[in-house]
Amino acid sequence: ANNSFTWEKAVIQDIGLEATLWKGLLSMEADYFYKRTKDILATNTAIPAVIGGTLPSSNIATVDSRGFELMLSHQNTIGKVKYHISANVTFATNKVISYPDAPSASDALKLTGKPVQLNALTGYLADGLYQSAADITSGPTPLFANVAPGDIRYVDVDKNGKLDANDKVIISRGNTPGMIYGINTGFSYAGFDFNAFFQGAGDTREYIYAVVNNSFYAGGQTLYPFQMDRWTPEHTNATFPRVSVTRTNNQQVSSYWVRNADYLRLKTLELGYTLPAKITRLIRSGPVRVYLNGSNLFTISKLKIVDPELGNDANFNSYPLVEVFNAGLSIKF
C-alpha cells in the first residue's frame, strides 16, 4: 500500500435564500455555492511516455466547482381541488486549477486552467466522412495509409499538412451534466389523487463509440438496426462510417462519436383512489386506496442509440432501465 495516499479535501462556501410568500402559495430556495477540492488522486504524467516508465498516482490535482441551485414550489386549494407543483434546477461548472499534465502535451490537451472536468475527453476533431479518393488526396495526409472513402475525415488543427497526434484537442469537457432539473406535480379531488415526477439533464455529452463499432463483438450475434446505417458508395449520407475489418482510422477517439445527451424523462406517474369513509366504516377498516403507477414511461432526447440517463454504462455493459407498471391495494386497520 502507498502510505502517502490521503483523502481529498474540500472547502465549500454557500450563500442561500429561503422565502415563503403569500401565506405559503409560493416557496423558494436559492443557493450559490463554490467548492475547491484539492489533493485529488490523479495519474502523474510528468515522465514522458517515450521513457517507458510511469509514476504512481498522487494527491496532486485541484478543481474548482461553482454553481447555482433553485427550487420553486406552489400549492393551493380551489374548491375541492388541492394541487401542488415544484421545480428544481442546478447549474454547475468546473475549472481545473492544477493537474499533472504531461510536459510534452500541447496547450490544446492540457487540463490545467480549463473549464473542464478531470474526465475530459481528448481526441481528433471530425469533419464528416471522406466521399471519394479525391477527397483524401486533396486534404492533409491521413493518419493511416489504408484510409478509404467512407472513413472519418479529421481536422488538421496545426495546419502542417498531415494528421498526427499533435492535432488532438479536448473534444468534450466530460460527461457530467452542466444542468440537472426535476418537476414534481400532482392534485387530489373527491378521493382521486394524481402525482407525476419528471427529471432531466442538459448541457451534457456522451461518447458512443463502443455501441456503434462493436457489432458482433467477441462473437456476439446481435446487430442493432442503427448499426446498419453505414456508408456505401450508394449511401453516402450515412450516419456511420463504412464497414471494414481494418477500421483503425475510425477507431480513433474523435468528436465524431460525441453526442448530445440532454434528456427529459417521465420518471414516475401514479393515479390512486381512496374509498369514502362511509364505505370503509361498513367494512370496519381504515383508509382503503387502490392505485396504478409506472416508472420510466417515456423519454425525450436526441440520443436515440443509448439511454442518456445511464451515461457511460449505456454502452450495453449494464442492464438497461425498463418500464415498470404496478397495481396495488392498500388497506389500513
N, C-alpha and C positions, 0 to 999 in steps of 0.2 A: 504493500500500500504506500501511496505517496503522502507522507506526513505533512507536506507543505500545502495540501489542498485545504481550503476553508470555505465556509458558507459565503455566498454573495451577500452584499449589504445594500440596503435601500433607504434613502431619506425621502420622505413623502411630505409635500406641502399641499394643503387643501383649503379652499375657501368656498363656503356654501351659503345658500339662502333657502330657507323654508318658509312657506307662506300658505295660509288658508284664508280664502276670501269669500265674501257674500254668504256667510253662515254655512260654509262647507261646500258650496256649489262648485268651487274651483280650488284645487290644491296644487302646489308647485314645489318641487325640489330642484335646485340647480347647484351644480358643483363644478369648480375649475380645479384641476389637480396638476401637480408637477412632481415627477419622481425621477431621481437619479439613482441608478443601480450600478454599483461598482463591484469589483472583484468577481466578475462573471467568468466562469470557466470557459476558456477558448483554446483552440489549437494554435500553438505558437509556430508561425511560419517564417521565423527570422532566418532560418537556414535555407538557402536556395535549393530547389529540388535537384539541380544538377549535381550537388554533392552526394546525394543519395542517403542522407541521414535525416532524422526527424527529432524534434524536441517534444517533451511531454506537454500535455495540456496544462495550462496555468490559469490562475485567477487574475487575468490581466485585461479584461475588457470592461468598458464603461459605456452605459447607454442612458440617454435622457428620454423620458416619455412625458408627454403633456397632452391634456385633452379637456373635454367638457362633457358633462352629463346633465341631462334634463329629463324630468318626469312631470307630466301634467295629468291630473285626474279630475273627472267631473261626475257627480252623481246627483240624482234628483228624483222626485216623485211627482207625477202628473196624474191626478185622479187615482186610479187603481194600478197604474203602471209605475214600477220602480226600474230605473235603468242606471247603468254606470258605464263609463269609458275611461281608460287610462292609456297613456302612451309614454314610452321612454326611448331615448336615443343617446348614444355615446359616440363621440368623435375622439379619436386618439391618433397621435403621430409620434414617431420615434426619430431620434438622431443619435448616430454612433459618435460618441465623444472620443473614444480611443479603442483601437483594435490592432492586434499584431499583424498588420498587413505585410505581405512579403515585400522586401525592399525592391525586388525586381519587377513587381506588379506595376502596370501603368496606372496613371491617375484615374482613368475611367473604371478600373477594377477595385480600387481601394475603397474600403468602407468608412474609414475614419473621416468624420466631418460631414458625412452624407445623411440625408433624411430617409434612412432605410432601416430594416430590421437585420439582426445578425444572420438570419437565414435568407438574406437577399440572394437572388439567383443571377448568376453571371453566364454569359454566352454570346452568341453571334446575333446580330440584327438580321432578320429575314426580310427579303424583298420579293415575295411571291415565289413562283416556280419558273425554271428555265422552260421555254416553249419550243426552242429549236437549237440546232447546233450553232447557228449564227449568234444566238443569244449568249452562248457560252464563250465563243471566241472573241466576241466584241467587248466583253467585260473583263474584270480583273481575273488573273489566273486562279482557278478554283482550288479548293483545299485538297482535292484528290484527282488523280488522272482519269479515273473511270466515271467522272460526273457526266450525266446524260440528260437529254430533255426529260422533264418530269421531276427532276431533283430540285431541292430547295436552293434558291439563289440567295447568297449572303452579301451584306454591305461591306465594302472596302472602307472601313472607318478612317484609317490613317492615310488613305488615298495614295498608297505606294504601288498600286498596280497588281497586287497579289493578295490573296486571302491567307491569313495565318493567325496564330494565337494573339498577335498584337491588335487584332480587330475585335477582340471580345470586350463587352461592356456590361454594365448592370442592366439586365432586361426585366427584372421585377424586384421591387423592394422587399418582397416577402409575401407569404400567403395569409397573414393575419389581416382581417378586415380593418379598414380605416374607420368604418362606421358599423355599429350594430344597433338594432332597434326592435321594439316589440309593441304590439297593440292588444289590449285586453278589453273586451266589451261584453255586455250582457243585459238582460232585462228579466223581469218577472211580472206575471199578470194572471190573476184568477187561478192560481195553483200551478201555472206553467212557468218554467224558467229556462232561460237560454243563455249560454256562455260560449264565447269564441276567443281563441288566442292566436294571434299572428306573430311570427318572428321573421327577421330578415337581416341581411348584411349588405353593405355597399362598399365601394372603393376597394375591391379585393380581386386578386388574380390567382389563377390556378394553372399549374403546369401539367398537361395531359398526355405527354409523350408515350408513357408506358401503355396506356389504354389503347392507343391507336396502333402503335407499331408492334405490339407483341401478339399479333394474330398467330394462332397455332403455337403459342409459346410453350416450350417444354412438352411438346406432343399434344397440346390441348386441341380439341376438336370443335370448339365453339368459335363461330365467326359472327360478329355482330353486324347488323345492316349498315351502320355508318362506316364500317371498315371497307365497304365495297366502293365507296366514293373516291376512287383513286384516279390519278392522271393517266390517260392513254392518249395516243395521237388523235383518237376520235372524240375524246372527252377532255378537252384542255382546260375547262373551267372547274376542275375537280377541287374538292376541299383538301385532299391529302396527296402527297407525292406518289409517284409510280411505285408499283410493287417490284422489289428487286432483292435477290439473295444477298448481293453485296451492297447494302444500303448505308455504308459508313458515312457518307456525306449527310444523309438525312437523320442519322443518329446523333449528330452534334446537338448539344444544348443550345437552343436558339429561341428567339421571340416567336417563331412560327407556331410553337406549341403552348404559348401562354394565352389563356383565355379569360375573358370577363366572367367572374364567378359570383356576381351580385345575384341576390335572390330574395323573394318574399314567399313565405310558406304558411299555409293554414295548419298550424301545429296541432291544435285540439279544437273540437267542436262538441258541445253537449246540449241535448234537449231533454228536459225532465218534466214530470207532472206529479204533484203531491195531492193525494186524495183529500177531500174536505174533511174537517174534523168530525162532522156529524156522521160520516161513514165509518171512520176509524173507531169512533166510540161504540158502534154496533159490534165491532169485532174485538173490542176491548184492547186496542193496541195504541201505540204512539203513532207518530207520523209514518205514513206509507208513501214511498216515492218510487216511481218507475222511470227509467231513463235509457237513452241511447246516446252513445258517444263514439267518436272516432279520432284518430290522430294521423298526422302526415297525409292529409287529404288531398291537397294539391299544392303545386309549386310553380311560381312564375320566375323564369330565369332564361337568359340567353344560352346558358351552358346546358345543352341537351345530352351530352355524351355521358357525363358522370353526375353524381349527386353533389351539388355545390356545398351543401352543409357538411359533408363528410371530409372535405378538403383533400389532403394527400392520401387519406385512406380510401378515397373514392376509386383508386386505380384497381378495383376489383380484388383488393387484398384483404378486405374485411366484409362481413355480412352486411348487405345493404339495408337501408331503412325501408320499412314496409308500412303499408296502410294497415291500421288496426281498427276493428269495429267491435263494440261491446254493447250488450243489452243487459240491464240489471234491474233488480227489485230490492229495495231497502225497507225493512220493517223494524221499527223500534218499539220495544215493550217497556 
